[in-house]
Amino acid sequence: MASKSKKTKILRVSALSFVNSILMLWLTFVLLSYPYVFFDEFPLIRYSSAFKNLILKWEKPPNPDNFAFINIAYDKALIDKNDSEGFPIGYQPITDREKLAQLFDILSKKPNYKFMVCDIEFKDSTEYDSTMIAAIKKLPRMGISYHRDDKDKPTYPDIPIPKSKLSLSDLEKTSQKAVKFKLFHNDSLKSTPLVMYEGMYPKEKFKKGTFFYWLGDRPILNSFIIDYRIRPFGFSGDAQESGKSINKKDTVKPVNYSKIYLGELLALLETDDDGNVVSADALYEFTKNRIVFIGDFAIDNGNDIHETIYGDTQGPLILLNAFLALENRDNQITAGFILYLFLAYFFISFVTFYYKTIYGKWVQRITRKSDAGSFFASMTVFLAYFMTISIISFFIFNIHIGTLILAFYMNIIEKVKNFMNKKFSAKTVEEKVV
């Protein structure tokens, strides 16, 4: 009789655990869809990422020859600054568009790069804009950054750059930290990494499905935590700082993800006495078969610096790492990932439903505490469990899962279960007395 009763309990608990595991899977993907993480998850993500990539060195850095970084941090020009009524009040510095126009014009004649991202916010106008825009129109496989305002509306450049060349370069932040990256905004705005991916892999188009987003035939997460393959402290200064001499006879190659200043790159051009370019071989060699990033790469006093799990990071590097995550399928939802989560959720659900409390005797012996019914005691156990599940998930599938919300959810489930059991027991006793 006791054996039959035990089997009945196991079957009932298994059925409840199955249903609860499905609900937890749904909750997990809802949490993963958010473009931010909760405050407790940032240290977990930072330290597990550092252990995996800096100590164990699981992630192999990409080949430096695949990239060409052009730093515009100190290529500035002065333009008039007017007040709100249009009266001149002085000057303001902007990126030197004469140099950009020259660069784009030369590259338009031989666009031998894989893809080019210009991560510059084009505000105000200059006399060189028409020349620069004419060259931009000729450039294939190109994305120029724009952003959104406080009302979540696109803010396009002040100059008439074709919208087909624009890509959204916004970063989502949690407590001023850029942890997650969102690929698709407002059901219409594609991010720069997504535009890059579709431009380089035209057969794999992004689309929104019933339950997931899709990239080609792969279900993916729209928001995901970036696992940085190129990190700010592994990113050297200019090419001279990385030991590469720069002159017109040498072939310029990025070494250790080195970057070159825009003015320095243009100085490699061979010109005649009248200043006309007669050879741009050094520039073409620099961009050949590479992903070209043009932006502010200054780390100490740059204008495009954001705090990430690896500390202060240049904005263009965040965009590039998000693209590399797509290439390496970091945000892909696999059957193995779903099965792993289901089994992990089924186990914790079964233990919770089967025993009186998750804070059982074995945990009490370890902690030397006896407050088995305490909310915070159980919460601690659940939190430790889901942190472990998240770390394992990150190491195997490169995906972190939410911990605090899942732990809180299971804690509530346990308390509701105990409340219902007490109520049912009291009712049974009352019926027997009657």
N, C-alpha and C positions, 0 to 999 in steps of 0.2 A: 504493500500500500504506500509506504514511504517512498519506494523507488518510483512508483507510478506518479506520485505527487511531484517528485523531483523532476521527472521527465516532462511533466506538464509545465512546470515552472520554467525549465530550460527552453521549451518551445515557445512559451509566451514571451519570455525575455528576448529570445532570438528574433521573434517577429517585431517586437518593439524596437530592438536595436537596428534592424534592417530599415524600418521606417525612419528612425532618427538619423541614421547614417545618410539616407537620401536627403533629408532636410539639411543636414550639416554640409553636404556637398553643394546644395543650392546656396546656402549662406556663404560658403567659402568663395564661390565664384562671384557672388554679389560683392563681397569684400575686395576680391581681386580686381573687380571692375572699377573701383574707386581710384582716382588719380593721386591719392595720398595714403600715407600710412599713419597709424596711431603712435602716440609719443613713446610707448613702451617698446615698439618694434625697431626704432632707429638704432639703438645700441646693439640689439641682436643682429641686425642686418650688417652693421659696420664691422663687428668683431668676427662674425662667421665669414664674411667676405675677406677680411684681412687674413684670417687663418687659412682659408682655402687658397687664396691667390698669392699672398706674400710669403707665407711660411711653407705650405705644401706645394705651392707653384703649380696648381692644377691647370690654370689657364695659360696656354702658350700665347705670347704676344704676337700680333700680326706682323707680317713682313713689312719693314719700313719702306721698301721700294714700292709699296702699293699706294703711298700717299705723298702728296706735295702740299706743304703748309706755307701759306704766304701771310706774313704778319703785317698788318696795316696800323699797328698801335701808334707808331711815331711818324707816319706819313700823313701830315696834317697840312691844311691850307686855311687861311683866314678869309671869312666872308663878312659882309656887313651884318650887324645886329640891329634890328629895329624894335621899337617898343610896340605896344598894342595898337597905337594909332598910326604906325608906319613911319615914325621919325627915327633916323639913325641915332643910336646911342653908343656905338662902338663896334667891336669885331668879335666873332666867335670862331673857334676852330672846328673844322669838319674833316673827314677823310678826303685826301687829295684826289679829286675826281679827274683831274687832268691825267694823273698817273694811271688811274683805273681805266680811263678811256683808252689810253695807249695800250695797256695790257689786254683789254678785251678786243681791241681792234686787231692786234697781232694774233691772238688765239683764234679769232673768227676765221682767219685765213688758213689755219691748220689745227682744227680742234681735235687733237690726238689724245685727249684725256678720256677717262672712263665716265666721270661725272664731275661737275664743278658746282660748289656751293659758295655763294657770296653772302656771308653772314654779317651784313652791314645794314644798319637802319638808315635809309636814304631820306633824311629830313632836309628841308629847305632846298634851294636850287642854286645852280652855278652856270656859268657860261659854257661849261664843258659837257653839260648833261645831254644835249642833243647828239653830240658825237658818241658819247658813251652808250646811249640808248640804241642808236643805230647799230652799234657793234653787238650789243646784247641780243638784239633781234636775230642776228645771224648765228648766235652761239647755240648749239644743240646741247641736250642733256645738262641743263643748268637749273639751279634753284636759288632765288634771291629771297632773303628773309623778310617777313613781315610779322606783326604781332597783333594781339587783341587788347582792347582797352578795358577799363574797370567794369564796363557793362557787358563784357564778353563779345563785343563787336570787333570785326577786323579793322585794323588801322593800317592802311596801305601806304607805300612810300609817297612822298610829296611830288615826285616826278613820275611821268606816265610810263612806267615799266609795264610791258604786257603781262596780264594776269596769268598767262600760261607759263611765265617764267618765275612766278612767286610761289613760295612755300612757307607754311607757318612754323616759326621757330620758338614758340612759347615753351616755358618750362613750368611744370606744376610743382608747388612747394608746400612742405609741411613744416611749420615753425621756422620759416626762412631757409629750409634745407631742401634741395632738389634730390629726391630719392626715386620717385617713380617718373616714368615718361609715358605720355598719352599720345597715341598715334593719330587718332581721328577725333576731331572736335566738332561739336554742334551738328553732327550728322552731315557735314558738308566740307569741313576744312581738313585737308590732309597736311600732316606735319612734314617737315623737311626730311627726316629719315625715311618716311614712307614714300615720299616723292622720289628720293634717291633710289630706293629699292625697286620701285616700279619702272624707273628710267633705265636701270641696269639689268633688270629681269622682266622684260615686257610681257612675258607669257604668264607671269604670276601676278594677277591683279587682286587688289584689295576689294573686299565687299562685305557687307553686313548681312549675317544670316539670322535665322530665327532664334537660335540660342547662343551662337558665338559669332565672332568676326572671323573672316576667312582671308588668307593670303594664298592665292592659288587654290590648291585642294587641301590646304592645311588649316584646321581651326587654331586660332591664336587669341591671346589676351590683348585687348586694346590698351590697357594700362599695365605696365610691368616695371619691376625694379631692375635698373641697369647694372649689369655685372661688368665693371670697367676693364676692358682689355688694354686700352691705352690710358695710362694714369698721369696726372699732372706732374708727379715727381719723377716719372720716367720719360718726361718730355723735355728735351734739352732746349738750350737757347737757340741762337741763330746758327747757321752752318759753320761759321768760324769757331764758335764755342765748342762745337762737337768734333773739332779737329779736322774739318774739311776746308781746305784752302779754296778761296773764291777768286777766280780770274777768268778771262775770256777763253783761255785754252783748256781749262779743266772742265770735266763733266760734273755738274752739280747734282749730288744725290743726297737725299735726307739720310742722316746717320742717327740712329737711335731716336727716330721721330723728330729730327731737327726741323727747324723752320727757317725761312729766309725772309728778310724784310722786303717789302714791295719795291722800294727805291733801289735796294741792293740788287734785286733780280733784274730790274730794268737797266741797271748799269752794265749788265752782261751783254746787252745788245751791241752789235757792231754797227757803227754809223759812219757816214761820210762827213766831209767838212761842213756840209750844210745841215747836218743833224738828221738826215734821212736814214732810216734803218736799212742796212744792206744785208744783215744776217741776224736771224733770231734763233739760231740753232741751239744755243745754250738754254734758252727759255723752253723751246720745244722738247729738249732732252729732259728738262726738269719736270715737265707735265706729262710726258709720254706714258700712256697706259696706267695712269694714276688717278686716284680720287683727289681732286684739288679742293682745298679749303682755304678761303680768303676770309680773314677776320682778325679780331683783336686777341692775340695770344699772350699779352703781357700778364704775368701772374702777380707781381708785386703792386703795381699801380694801374692795372688794367681796368677798363670800364665794363668788362663782360665777365665778371667773376662770380661764381655761385658755390655755396657750400654743399658738398656731396658726402657720401660715405667715405671718401678718400680725401676729405679736406677741400680747400679752395680749388676749384676747377674752372678752366676757361669754357665759356659757353659753346664755342665750336667743337671742343672735345666731347662735350656731353651729347651733342647732336651726332657726332661721328660714332660714339660708342653705342648710341641707340640704334644706329644703322647696322653696326657690327653684330648687335644682339639679334636683329632680324636675319642677317646672313647666317648666323650660327643657330638659329631657331630656338633662342632662349625662351621666347614667349609662346612656344607651340604647346598646345594642349594634346597630350598623348593618352592613349588607352592605359599605358602603364602608370601615368600620373594619377588618373582617375581611380584606377584599381588600388593603388597605394593608399590614397586618401580614404577610399571606402573601407578598406581593411583596418586602417588606423582608427577610423571613426566607429566602426563596428565593435572593435575591441573595447574602446573606452566606454561605449554605450552599454555593452553587455555587462561590464564590470559595475557600472553605475546602477543599472537596473537590477542586477542580481544580488548585490550586497547592500547592506544598509547604508554604507557611506564609502566614498572613494578613499577617505582617510581611515583606512583599515588598521588592524593591529600591527601589521608589518611596518606600515609607515609610522605608527606611534612608537614602535621600538626604535626606529631609526632616529626620529626627532626627539624621542624621550618626552613626548607630550601626549595627553590623553583627551584633548578637546576634540573628539571625533566628530562632533556635530557642528563645530564652529564653521561659520561661513568663510572666514578668511583662511582657515586651515585647509578646507577643501579647495578653495580657490587657488591656493598655492600649489597644491598637487596637480590640479588641472592645468594651471599655467606652465608648470615645469614639463608636463606631458606634451602640450602643444608646442612649446618651444623646441623640444626634442624633435617632434614631427616636422616642424618647419626647417630646422637645420638639416635633417636628413633629406628632406625634399629639395633643399637648395643644393646640396652636394650631388644628388642624383639627377634631378630634373631642372636645376637652375631656377627654381621658383620658390620664393618665400610665401608662406601662408599667414593669415592673421592669427594672432595668438590670444590677445586679451579678450576679444569679443567671443571667440570660441570657448575660452575658459569660462567666461562669465555665463555664456549660454548653457554649458554643461552643469555649472554650479546651480543655476536656476532649475534645470531639469531634475537634478538630484533633490533639491529642497521640495519641489512640487511632488515628486515621487514619494518622499518620506511623509509629506503632509497628507497625501491621498491614502497611503498605507495606514497611517494613524487613524484617519477618519473612518476607513473601512473596518479596521480592527475594533474601534470603539462601537461602531454600528453592529458588528457581529456579536460582540459581548452583550450589548443591550438587547439584541434579539433573543440570545440564549437565556438571559435573565427573565424576559417576558415569557 
